Amino acid sequence: MGAVAGGARRGVTPDFTRFAAIDWSGAKGARHKGIAVALCETGREAPRLVPAPGGVWSRTDVADWLIATAGEAPTLFGFDFSFAPPFVARGGYLPGDTVPDNGPDFWAYVDRLCPDEDLGAASLLEVAHRRHFYFGKADGVKADYMHNRACEALYLAGGGGKPSTVYDAIGAAQVAKASFAGMRLLHRVRGTVPIWPFDPLPVRGSLVVEIYTSLAASAAGRAKGRAKMRDLPALNDALETIGSKRHEGAMPDDHGADAILTAAWMRAVAGQAGLWTPAALDPKIAATEGWTFGVI
């Protein structure tokens, strides 16, 4: 393999002083109302939304912001997209097509392949590797496309719910376009900030991880099917449940609320050593598929 994954080192717990959660979007176009960035420091103050340049975030803006701020303080950055397609169970990301066989090289491949605006990657799904993705009944049986990574299978087996797969490109819940667009961001920022578990945990410094906002919602007592918080009482009850102070000000949209709660959750759990050393996370998985922070 072209990259050697560091994964996690037993007994090492990173020391972060800031926590950022990014609710992500794979939509076409230059700016995306579906992106929200929330940031907090150690302590109990509620995370705050980071204003977007020009009022609405682009994916490029997020990459530039991360690169510019990562050196200011040791920051744990969490992104809610899949960092790689399934690999271990299938023997490749896109079986039958010639593509790299490790995460960082695959991100570079996606970035080279896609001419899409603002780090988009819809062309990979719609043109370059079309046969691997489900867009509707004309593609056959949907179940044939429902492949999961090791961490997703573990999450499902543990009762966490059915995760989305990057091969499902239809419907409001699909994560395909967002994930491949996110891989272009990972390629851009990796020279500045390591990405877990493809890179070793830093003893001190910033780090990028994959998150599920649903993990934060579950930890905050939100029932399955009710992860979204639509009003201030719901958001503040969730924040208080995980040890954060209440959100001051107007109720954000659902993307902002997800980012705020998830940043607070990351702060609450980042010091738990077990989350950095899942028993099922072996070197092959770390190098190819990665892992969702919080799944054990």
C-alpha positions as CSV (number, residue, x, y, z in Angstrom):
1,M,0.0,0.0,0.0
2,G,1.1,3.5,-0.7
3,A,0.4,4.9,2.7
4,V,1.0,3.5,6.1
5,A,-1.8,4.1,8.6
6,G,-0.8,5.1,12.1
7,G,-4.2,4.3,13.6
8,A,-4.1,4.7,17.4
9,R,-1.4,4.1,19.9
10,R,-2.4,2.3,23.1
11,G,-2.4,4.6,26.1
12,V,-2.2,7.8,24.1
13,T,-5.1,10.3,24.4
14,P,-4.7,13.5,22.4
15,D,-4.9,16.8,24.2
16,F,-7.2,19.2,22.5
17,T,-8.3,22.7,23.6
18,R,-10.8,23.4,20.8
19,F,-13.5,21.3,19.1
20,A,-15.1,22.0,15.8
21,A,-18.0,20.1,14.2
22,I,-18.8,20.6,10.5
23,D,-22.2,19.7,9.1
24,W,-21.2,19.0,5.5
25,S,-22.8,19.1,2.0
26,G,-22.1,17.5,-1.3
27,A,-24.6,19.7,-3.2
28,K,-23.6,21.1,-6.6
29,G,-22.8,24.8,-6.8
30,A,-20.4,27.3,-5.2
31,R,-22.1,27.9,-1.8
32,H,-24.1,25.6,0.4
33,K,-26.7,26.4,3.0
34,G,-26.3,22.8,4.3
35,I,-22.8,23.6,5.7
36,A,-22.5,24.7,9.3
37,V,-19.4,25.1,11.4
38,A,-19.6,25.1,15.3
39,L,-16.6,25.7,17.5
40,C,-16.0,25.5,21.3
41,E,-13.1,25.5,23.8
42,T,-12.5,23.4,26.8
43,G,-14.9,24.1,29.6
44,R,-18.7,24.3,29.5
45,E,-19.6,27.2,27.3
46,A,-21.9,26.3,24.5
47,P,-20.3,26.0,21.0
48,R,-20.8,29.0,18.7
49,L,-21.5,29.0,15.0
50,V,-18.5,30.3,13.0
51,P,-19.7,32.9,10.5
52,A,-19.2,32.0,6.9
53,P,-17.3,34.3,4.5
54,G,-20.0,36.1,2.5
55,G,-22.7,34.7,4.7
56,V,-22.9,31.1,3.3
57,W,-20.1,28.5,3.4
58,S,-18.4,27.0,0.4
59,R,-16.5,23.8,0.8
60,T,-13.3,25.6,-0.2
61,D,-14.0,28.2,2.5
62,V,-14.1,25.4,5.1
63,A,-10.8,23.9,3.9
64,D,-9.2,27.3,3.9
65,W,-10.6,28.1,7.4
66,L,-9.3,24.8,8.8
67,I,-5.9,25.3,7.3
68,A,-5.7,28.8,8.7
69,T,-6.9,28.0,12.2
70,A,-5.4,24.6,12.9
71,G,-2.2,26.0,14.1
72,E,-3.8,28.5,16.5
73,A,-4.6,25.8,19.1
74,P,-4.8,22.0,19.2
75,T,-8.2,21.5,17.6
76,L,-10.3,18.3,17.0
77,F,-12.1,18.9,13.7
78,G,-15.1,16.5,13.0
79,F,-16.7,16.1,9.6
80,D,-19.9,14.2,9.1
81,F,-19.2,12.3,5.9
82,S,-17.6,9.0,5.1
83,F,-13.8,9.3,4.7
84,A,-13.6,6.3,2.3
85,P,-15.8,3.8,0.6
86,P,-15.9,0.2,1.9
87,F,-12.8,-1.7,1.1
88,V,-12.1,-4.7,3.3
89,A,-15.2,-6.7,2.6
90,R,-15.1,-6.1,-1.2
91,G,-11.3,-6.1,-1.8
92,G,-11.4,-2.6,-3.3
93,Y,-13.2,0.7,-3.3
94,L,-14.6,0.3,-6.8
95,P,-14.1,-3.4,-7.7
96,G,-13.2,-4.0,-11.3
97,D,-11.9,-0.4,-11.8
98,T,-8.3,0.6,-11.4
99,V,-8.1,3.0,-8.5
100,P,-5.7,3.4,-5.5
101,D,-5.9,1.0,-2.6
102,N,-5.4,3.3,0.4
103,G,-7.3,6.3,1.7
104,P,-4.9,9.2,1.1
105,D,-4.0,8.0,-2.4
106,F,-7.7,7.5,-3.2
107,W,-8.5,11.0,-2.0
108,A,-5.8,12.3,-4.4
109,Y,-7.3,10.3,-7.2
110,V,-10.8,11.7,-6.5
111,D,-9.4,15.2,-6.5
112,R,-7.5,14.7,-9.8
113,L,-10.5,13.1,-11.4
114,C,-13.2,15.6,-10.6
115,P,-13.4,19.0,-12.3
116,D,-16.5,19.9,-10.4
117,E,-17.0,23.3,-8.9
118,D,-16.0,24.0,-5.2
119,L,-14.5,20.6,-4.4
120,G,-17.6,18.8,-5.7
121,A,-17.5,15.2,-6.9
122,A,-20.8,14.5,-8.5
123,S,-19.1,13.7,-11.8
124,L,-17.3,10.7,-10.2
125,L,-20.7,9.2,-9.4
126,E,-22.6,10.3,-12.5
127,V,-19.9,9.7,-15.2
128,A,-16.5,8.4,-14.3
129,H,-17.6,5.4,-12.1
130,R,-21.3,5.5,-12.8
131,R,-21.9,1.7,-12.6
132,H,-21.0,1.5,-8.9
133,F,-23.8,3.8,-7.8
134,Y,-27.5,3.5,-7.3
135,F,-29.6,6.3,-8.7
136,G,-32.9,4.5,-9.1
137,K,-34.8,1.4,-10.2
138,A,-33.1,1.5,-13.6
139,D,-29.9,0.5,-11.9
140,G,-31.4,-2.8,-10.7
141,V,-31.8,-4.1,-7.2
142,K,-30.9,-1.5,-4.6
143,A,-29.8,-4.1,-2.1
144,D,-26.9,-5.0,-4.4
145,Y,-25.4,-1.6,-3.7
146,M,-25.7,-1.6,0.0
147,H,-22.1,-2.2,1.1
148,N,-20.8,-1.0,4.4
149,R,-17.4,-0.4,6.0
150,A,-16.3,-2.3,9.1
151,C,-17.2,0.5,11.4
152,E,-20.6,0.9,9.9
153,A,-21.3,-2.8,10.2
154,L,-20.3,-2.6,13.9
155,Y,-22.5,0.4,14.5
156,L,-25.5,-1.4,13.0
157,A,-24.8,-4.6,14.9
158,G,-24.7,-2.6,18.1
159,G,-28.1,-1.2,17.6
160,G,-27.0,2.2,16.4
161,G,-29.2,2.2,13.4
162,K,-28.7,1.5,9.7
163,P,-25.9,3.7,8.3
164,S,-26.0,5.1,4.8
165,T,-23.5,3.8,2.2
166,V,-21.5,5.9,-0.2
167,Y,-22.9,3.8,-3.1
168,D,-26.5,5.0,-2.6
169,A,-26.8,8.2,-4.5
170,I,-30.6,8.7,-4.3
171,G,-32.8,10.4,-1.7
172,A,-32.5,13.0,0.9
173,A,-30.5,10.8,3.3
174,Q,-27.8,9.8,0.8
175,V,-24.2,10.6,1.7
176,A,-22.5,9.7,-1.5
177,K,-21.9,13.1,-3.1
178,A,-21.1,14.7,0.3
179,S,-18.5,11.9,1.0
180,F,-16.7,12.1,-2.3
181,A,-16.6,15.9,-2.1
182,G,-15.3,15.5,1.4
183,M,-12.5,13.3,0.2
184,R,-11.3,16.2,-2.0
185,L,-11.2,18.3,1.2
186,L,-9.2,15.7,3.0
187,H,-6.7,15.6,0.2
188,R,-6.4,19.4,0.5
189,V,-5.9,19.7,4.2
190,R,-3.9,16.6,5.0
191,G,-0.6,18.4,4.4
192,T,-1.5,20.7,7.3
193,V,-3.5,18.5,9.7
194,P,-3.3,14.7,10.2
195,I,-6.4,12.6,9.6
196,W,-7.4,9.8,11.9
197,P,-7.0,6.8,11.7
198,F,-5.1,7.1,8.4
199,D,-2.4,9.1,10.3
200,P,-1.1,8.6,13.8
201,L,-2.6,10.4,16.7
202,P,-0.7,13.5,17.5
203,V,0.6,13.9,21.1
204,R,-0.4,17.5,20.7
205,G,-1.7,19.4,17.7
206,S,-4.8,19.4,15.6
207,L,-6.5,16.4,14.1
208,V,-9.4,15.6,11.7
209,V,-11.9,12.9,12.4
210,E,-15.1,11.5,10.9
211,I,-18.2,11.9,13.0
212,Y,-21.8,10.8,13.0
213,T,-24.0,13.6,14.3
214,S,-26.5,10.9,15.4
215,L,-23.9,9.6,17.9
216,A,-24.0,13.0,19.6
217,A,-27.8,13.1,19.5
218,S,-28.0,9.6,21.1
219,A,-25.5,10.6,23.8
220,A,-27.7,13.6,24.5
221,G,-30.8,11.5,25.0
222,R,-32.4,12.0,21.6
223,A,-34.5,9.0,20.6
224,K,-33.9,7.2,17.3
225,G,-35.9,9.0,14.6
226,R,-35.8,12.3,16.6
227,A,-32.2,13.3,16.3
228,K,-33.1,16.6,14.7
229,M,-33.7,19.5,17.1
230,R,-36.3,21.9,15.9
231,D,-36.5,24.4,18.8
232,L,-34.4,25.9,21.5
233,P,-35.8,23.8,24.4
234,A,-34.8,20.6,22.5
235,L,-31.3,21.9,21.7
236,N,-30.7,23.2,25.2
237,D,-32.0,20.0,26.8
238,A,-29.5,18.1,24.6
239,L,-26.6,20.4,25.4
240,E,-27.3,20.2,29.2
241,T,-27.5,16.4,29.0
242,I,-23.9,16.2,27.8
243,G,-22.6,18.8,30.2
244,S,-22.7,22.0,28.1
245,K,-24.2,25.3,28.9
246,R,-27.2,26.4,27.0
247,H,-27.2,28.1,23.6
248,E,-27.8,31.8,23.8
249,G,-29.5,33.6,21.0
250,A,-31.9,32.6,18.2
251,M,-32.5,29.0,17.3
252,P,-30.2,28.0,14.4
253,D,-31.4,25.9,11.5
254,D,-31.1,22.1,11.8
255,H,-27.6,22.1,10.3
256,G,-26.4,24.6,12.9
257,A,-28.1,22.8,15.7
258,D,-26.4,19.5,14.7
259,A,-23.0,21.2,14.5
260,I,-23.4,22.9,17.9
261,L,-24.5,19.7,19.7
262,T,-21.8,17.6,18.0
263,A,-19.0,20.0,18.9
264,A,-20.1,19.9,22.5
265,W,-20.2,16.1,22.4
266,M,-16.7,15.9,20.9
267,R,-15.5,18.0,23.8
268,A,-17.2,15.8,26.3
269,V,-15.8,12.5,25.0
270,A,-12.4,13.3,23.3
271,G,-10.5,12.4,26.5
272,Q,-11.9,8.8,26.6
273,A,-9.0,6.6,25.6
274,G,-11.2,3.8,24.5
275,L,-12.7,5.8,21.7
276,W,-9.3,6.1,20.1
277,T,-8.6,2.3,20.3
278,P,-11.6,0.4,19.0
279,A,-10.9,-3.3,19.3
280,A,-12.0,-3.9,15.7
281,L,-9.8,-1.2,14.2
282,D,-6.8,-3.0,12.7
283,P,-4.0,-1.6,10.5
284,K,-5.7,-2.6,7.2
285,I,-9.0,-0.9,8.2
286,A,-7.1,2.1,9.4
287,A,-5.3,2.4,6.1
288,T,-8.2,1.8,3.7
289,E,-11.6,2.5,5.2
290,G,-10.9,4.6,8.3
291,W,-13.3,4.8,11.3
292,T,-16.0,6.9,12.7
293,F,-14.9,8.6,16.0
294,G,-17.2,7.3,18.8
295,V,-18.0,3.9,17.3
296,I,-16.5,1.1,19.5
